[in-house]
């Protein structure tokens, strides 16, 4: 599973990354995490507001810091779809 965090590296972006890593660890999901900080790449990905979160290339959130529980639900949805 690939998890991308989009943003310039601000505190909100760092918080979202920490929560995403925590959610994956709690679920026992092995994920590759990628931070996307290049503004052109962020725009090309379709992110209009940061921080942004994508799982397996699909944008699942932008412009907010999701809770660990919200991220866990998103990860479970993608994990179930890959079976």
OpenMM code with the backbone's topology and positions (N, CA, C; nanometers):
from openmm import Vec3, app, unit

residues = "UNK UNK UNK UNK UNK UNK UNK UNK UNK UNK UNK UNK UNK UNK UNK UNK UNK UNK UNK UNK UNK UNK UNK UNK UNK UNK UNK UNK UNK UNK UNK UNK UNK UNK UNK UNK UNK UNK UNK UNK UNK UNK UNK UNK UNK UNK UNK UNK UNK UNK UNK UNK UNK UNK UNK UNK UNK UNK UNK UNK UNK UNK UNK UNK UNK UNK UNK UNK UNK UNK UNK UNK UNK UNK UNK UNK UNK UNK UNK UNK UNK UNK UNK".split()
positions = [
    Vec3(0.0857, -0.1170, 0.0000),
    Vec3(0.0000, 0.0000, 0.0000),
    Vec3(0.0902, 0.1231, 0.0000),
    Vec3(0.0512, 0.2228, -0.0769),
    Vec3(0.1282, 0.3468, -0.0870),
    Vec3(0.0462, 0.4627, -0.0307),
    Vec3(0.1034, 0.5337, 0.0650),
    Vec3(0.0375, 0.6471, 0.1286),
    Vec3(0.1203, 0.7714, 0.0971),
    Vec3(0.0549, 0.8710, 0.0396),
    Vec3(0.1233, 0.9958, 0.0068),
    Vec3(0.0657, 1.1096, 0.0905),
    Vec3(0.1565, 1.1925, 0.1419),
    Vec3(0.1200, 1.3124, 0.2157),
    Vec3(0.1638, 1.4309, 0.1302),
    Vec3(0.0701, 1.5168, 0.0954),
    Vec3(0.0983, 1.6318, 0.0097),
    Vec3(0.1000, 1.7597, 0.0925),
    Vec3(0.2047, 1.8388, 0.0768),
    Vec3(0.2130, 1.9673, 0.1445),
    Vec3(0.3557, 2.0178, 0.1497),
    Vec3(0.3710, 2.1432, 0.1869),
    Vec3(0.5037, 2.2053, 0.1857),
    Vec3(0.5946, 2.1646, 0.3013),
    Vec3(0.5463, 2.0842, 0.3924),
    Vec3(0.6276, 2.0436, 0.5061),
    Vec3(0.5938, 2.1194, 0.6328),
    Vec3(0.4771, 2.1799, 0.6349),
    Vec3(0.4324, 2.2575, 0.7511),
    Vec3(0.3920, 2.1642, 0.8660),
    Vec3(0.3583, 2.2225, 0.9787),
    Vec3(0.3195, 2.1446, 1.0960),
    Vec3(0.1953, 2.0591, 1.0679),
    Vec3(0.0998, 2.1131, 0.9912),
    Vec3(-0.0202, 2.0354, 0.9583),
    Vec3(0.0152, 1.9117, 0.8772),
    Vec3(0.1060, 1.9266, 0.7834),
    Vec3(0.1490, 1.8137, 0.7007),
    Vec3(0.2185, 1.7085, 0.7863),
    Vec3(0.3029, 1.7539, 0.8764),
    Vec3(0.3740, 1.6619, 0.9644),
    Vec3(0.2773, 1.5885, 1.0574),
    Vec3(0.1767, 1.6597, 1.1063),
    Vec3(0.0755, 1.5971, 1.1931),
    Vec3(-0.0027, 1.4904, 1.1182),
    Vec3(-0.0404, 1.5207, 0.9944),
    Vec3(-0.1147, 1.4238, 0.9138),
    Vec3(-0.0297, 1.3004, 0.8877),
    Vec3(0.0978, 1.3203, 0.8578),
    Vec3(0.1863, 1.2061, 0.8341),
    Vec3(0.1988, 1.1202, 0.9597),
    Vec3(0.2176, 1.1826, 1.0748),
    Vec3(0.2291, 1.1070, 1.1996),
    Vec3(0.1027, 1.0264, 1.2262),
    Vec3(-0.0116, 1.0869, 1.2039),
    Vec3(-0.1382, 1.0157, 1.2269),
    Vec3(-0.1555, 0.9005, 1.1285),
    Vec3(-0.1164, 0.9219, 1.0041),
    Vec3(-0.1280, 0.8154, 0.9043),
    Vec3(-0.0357, 0.6986, 0.9393),
    Vec3(0.0858, 0.7300, 0.9807),
    Vec3(0.1789, 0.6239, 1.0207),
    Vec3(0.1255, 0.5490, 1.1437),
    Vec3(0.0707, 0.6222, 1.2376),
    Vec3(0.0143, 0.5625, 1.3591),
    Vec3(-0.1035, 0.4707, 1.3228),
    Vec3(-0.1910, 0.5182, 1.2340),
    Vec3(-0.3074, 0.4389, 1.1930),
    Vec3(-0.2639, 0.3095, 1.1255),
    Vec3(-0.1668, 0.3185, 1.0358),
    Vec3(-0.1183, 0.1988, 0.9661),
    Vec3(-0.0560, 0.1007, 1.0650),
    Vec3(0.0212, 0.1523, 1.1591),
    Vec3(0.0848, 0.0660, 1.2589),
    Vec3(-0.0194, -0.0032, 1.3469),
    Vec3(-0.1219, 0.0706, 1.3869),
    Vec3(-0.2268, 0.0111, 1.4705),
    Vec3(-0.3001, -0.1012, 1.3981),
    Vec3(-0.3140, -0.0864, 1.2664),
    Vec3(-0.3838, -0.1881, 1.1876),
    Vec3(-0.2909, -0.3002, 1.1412),
    Vec3(-0.1616, -0.2824, 1.1617),
    Vec3(-0.0656, -0.3820, 1.1144),
    Vec3(-0.0502, -0.3804, 0.9637),
    Vec3(-0.0767, -0.2659, 0.9020),
    Vec3(-0.0659, -0.2519, 0.7572),
    Vec3(0.0740, -0.2036, 0.7219),
    Vec3(0.1370, -0.2760, 0.6320),
    Vec3(0.2680, -0.2344, 0.5833),
    Vec3(0.2440, -0.1377, 0.4684),
    Vec3(0.2929, -0.0166, 0.4834),
    Vec3(0.2700, 0.0860, 0.3820),
    Vec3(0.3992, 0.1593, 0.3509),
    Vec3(0.4080, 0.2023, 0.2280),
    Vec3(0.5190, 0.2871, 0.1844),
    Vec3(0.4688, 0.4307, 0.1944),
    Vec3(0.5388, 0.5128, 0.2704),
    Vec3(0.4976, 0.6519, 0.2883),
    Vec3(0.5845, 0.7424, 0.2029),
    Vec3(0.5197, 0.8371, 0.1383),
    Vec3(0.5905, 0.9324, 0.0532),
    Vec3(0.5416, 1.0728, 0.0848),
    Vec3(0.6358, 1.1639, 0.1053),
    Vec3(0.6013, 1.3045, 0.1263),
    Vec3(0.6208, 1.3761, -0.0067),
    Vec3(0.5167, 1.4441, -0.0524),
    Vec3(0.5234, 1.5194, -0.1768),
    Vec3(0.5213, 1.6668, -0.1398),
    Vec3(0.6343, 1.7341, -0.1602),
    Vec3(0.6465, 1.8741, -0.1202),
    Vec3(0.6590, 1.9693, -0.2390),
    Vec3(0.6810, 1.9145, -0.3580),
    Vec3(0.6956, 1.9972, -0.4774),
    Vec3(0.5587, 2.0518, -0.5193),
    Vec3(0.5481, 2.1842, -0.5280),
    Vec3(0.4187, 2.2464, -0.5571),
    Vec3(0.3614, 2.2025, -0.6917),
    Vec3(0.4461, 2.1842, -0.7914),
    Vec3(0.3976, 2.1412, -0.9221),
    Vec3(0.3405, 2.0001, -0.9140),
    Vec3(0.4106, 1.9131, -0.8436),
    Vec3(0.3622, 1.7762, -0.8252),
    Vec3(0.2314, 1.7736, -0.7484),
    Vec3(0.2213, 1.8587, -0.6470),
    Vec3(0.0988, 1.8661, -0.5672),
    Vec3(-0.0178, 1.9068, -0.6564),
    Vec3(0.0027, 2.0107, -0.7366),
    Vec3(-0.1028, 2.0592, -0.8265),
    Vec3(-0.1393, 1.9548, -0.9314),
    Vec3(-0.0397, 1.8892, -0.9876),
    Vec3(-0.0652, 1.7868, -1.0896),
    Vec3(-0.1417, 1.6678, -1.0325),
    Vec3(-0.1286, 1.6456, -0.9035),
    Vec3(-0.1989, 1.5348, -0.8390),
    Vec3(-0.3460, 1.5662, -0.8139),
    Vec3(-0.3822, 1.6937, -0.8276),
    Vec3(-0.5213, 1.7325, -0.8057),
    Vec3(-0.5488, 1.7854, -0.6667),
    Vec3(-0.4453, 1.8032, -0.5874),
    Vec3(-0.4612, 1.8571, -0.4523),
    Vec3(-0.4793, 2.0083, -0.4635),
    Vec3(-0.5899, 2.0583, -0.4122),
    Vec3(-0.6175, 2.2016, -0.4158),
    Vec3(-0.5857, 2.2695, -0.2835),
    Vec3(-0.5922, 2.1912, -0.1736),
    Vec3(-0.5626, 2.2443, -0.0400),
    Vec3(-0.4763, 2.1431, 0.0343),
    Vec3(-0.3773, 2.1936, 0.1034),
    Vec3(-0.2915, 2.1045, 0.1810),
    Vec3(-0.3287, 2.1143, 0.3283),
    Vec3(-0.2998, 2.0125, 0.4065),
    Vec3(-0.2342, 1.8901, 0.3641),
    Vec3(-0.3298, 1.7989, 0.2880),
    Vec3(-0.2709, 1.7172, 0.2034),
    Vec3(-0.3490, 1.6214, 0.1270),
    Vec3(-0.3028, 1.4804, 0.1581),
    Vec3(-0.3936, 1.3866, 0.1420),
    Vec3(-0.3645, 1.2465, 0.1704),
    Vec3(-0.4172, 1.1619, 0.0553),
    Vec3(-0.3310, 1.0749, 0.0035),
    Vec3(-0.3718, 0.9823, -0.1019),
    Vec3(-0.3297, 0.8414, -0.0618),
    Vec3(-0.4129, 0.7468, -0.0966),
    Vec3(-0.3833, 0.6057, -0.0718),
    Vec3(-0.3903, 0.5344, -0.2059),
    Vec3(-0.2822, 0.4672, -0.2393),
    Vec3(-0.2716, 0.3962, -0.3669),
    Vec3(-0.3120, 0.4853, -0.4845),
    Vec3(-0.2675, 0.6107, -0.4801),
    Vec3(-0.2897, 0.7030, -0.5908),
    Vec3(-0.4238, 0.7732, -0.5929),
    Vec3(-0.5103, 0.7426, -0.4989),
    Vec3(-0.6428, 0.8055, -0.4938),
    Vec3(-0.6480, 0.9055, -0.3784),
    Vec3(-0.6836, 1.0296, -0.4088),
    Vec3(-0.6946, 1.1326, -0.3061),
    Vec3(-0.8128, 1.0984, -0.2146),
    Vec3(-0.7854, 1.0937, -0.0861),
    Vec3(-0.8910, 1.0613, 0.0107),
    Vec3(-0.9223, 1.1780, 0.1034),
    Vec3(-0.8328, 1.2779, 0.1069),
    Vec3(-0.8557, 1.3933, 0.1933),
    Vec3(-0.7661, 1.5080, 0.1496),
    Vec3(-0.8177, 1.6285, 0.1666),
    Vec3(-0.7348, 1.7465, 0.1434),
    Vec3(-0.7880, 1.8627, 0.2251),
    Vec3(-0.6940, 1.9459, 0.2699),
    Vec3(-0.7316, 2.0643, 0.3451),
    Vec3(-0.7647, 2.0423, 0.4906),
    Vec3(-0.7356, 1.9230, 0.5432),
    Vec3(-0.7630, 1.8988, 0.6856),
    Vec3(-0.6705, 1.7909, 0.7407),
    Vec3(-0.6625, 1.7904, 0.8726),
    Vec3(-0.5833, 1.6883, 0.9413),
    Vec3(-0.6819, 1.5841, 0.9940),
    Vec3(-0.6852, 1.4709, 0.9299),
    Vec3(-0.7782, 1.3657, 0.9695),
    Vec3(-0.7353, 1.3027, 1.1010),
    Vec3(-0.8324, 1.2515, 1.1738),
    Vec3(-0.8017, 1.1807, 1.2979),
    Vec3(-0.7446, 1.0430, 1.2641),
    Vec3(-0.6802, 0.9823, 1.3610),
    Vec3(-0.6257, 0.8480, 1.3425),
    Vec3(-0.7382, 0.7517, 1.3062),
    Vec3(-0.8531, 0.7654, 1.3714),
    Vec3(-0.9664, 0.6764, 1.3441),
    Vec3(-1.0171, 0.6931, 1.2002),
    Vec3(-1.0237, 0.8160, 1.1516),
    Vec3(-1.0662, 0.8393, 1.0129),
    Vec3(-0.9680, 0.7754, 0.9151),
    Vec3(-0.8410, 0.7917, 0.9419),
    Vec3(-0.7387, 0.7355, 0.8530),
    Vec3(-0.7422, 0.5832, 0.8584),
    Vec3(-0.7647, 0.5269, 0.9758),
    Vec3(-0.7755, 0.3816, 0.9864),
    Vec3(-0.8895, 0.3298, 0.8994),
    Vec3(-1.0031, 0.3991, 0.9009),
    Vec3(-1.1172, 0.3576, 0.8185),
    Vec3(-1.0812, 0.3634, 0.6703),
    Vec3(-1.0099, 0.4673, 0.6302),
    Vec3(-0.9684, 0.4802, 0.4896),
    Vec3(-0.8734, 0.3669, 0.4510),
    Vec3(-0.7759, 0.3396, 0.5377),
    Vec3(-0.6792, 0.2338, 0.5095),
    Vec3(-0.7475, 0.0976, 0.5012),
    Vec3(-0.8418, 0.0718, 0.5911),
    Vec3(-0.9135, -0.0557, 0.5896),
    Vec3(-0.9928, -0.0730, 0.4607),
    Vec3(-1.0525, 0.0349, 0.4143),
    Vec3(-1.1287, 0.0298, 0.2900),
    Vec3(-1.0389, -0.0115, 0.1732),
    Vec3(-0.9203, 0.0468, 0.1664),
    Vec3(-0.8287, 0.0144, 0.0579),
    Vec3(-0.7705, -0.1247, 0.0759),
    Vec3(-0.7420, -0.1638, 0.1990),
    Vec3(-0.6886, -0.2972, 0.2238),
    Vec3(-0.7898, -0.4046, 0.1854),
    Vec3(-0.9169, -0.3802, 0.2138),
    Vec3(-1.0227, -0.4759, 0.1799),
    Vec3(-1.0399, -0.4841, 0.0283),
    Vec3(-1.0217, -0.3745, -0.0405),
    Vec3(-1.0376, -0.3722, -0.1853),
    Vec3(-0.9260, -0.4423, -0.2602),
    Vec3(-0.8117, -0.4624, -0.1931),
    Vec3(-0.6984, -0.5255, -0.2596),
    Vec3(-0.6998, -0.6759, -0.2463),
    Vec3(-0.8002, -0.7287, -0.1791),
    Vec3(-0.8077, -0.8753, -0.1597),
    Vec3(-0.8855, -0.9402, -0.2698),
] * unit.nanometer
topology = app.Topology()
chain = topology.addChain("A")
for resn in residues:
    res = topology.addResidue(resn, chain)
    for name in ("N", "CA", "C"):
        topology.addAtom(name, app.Element.getBySymbol(name[0]), res)
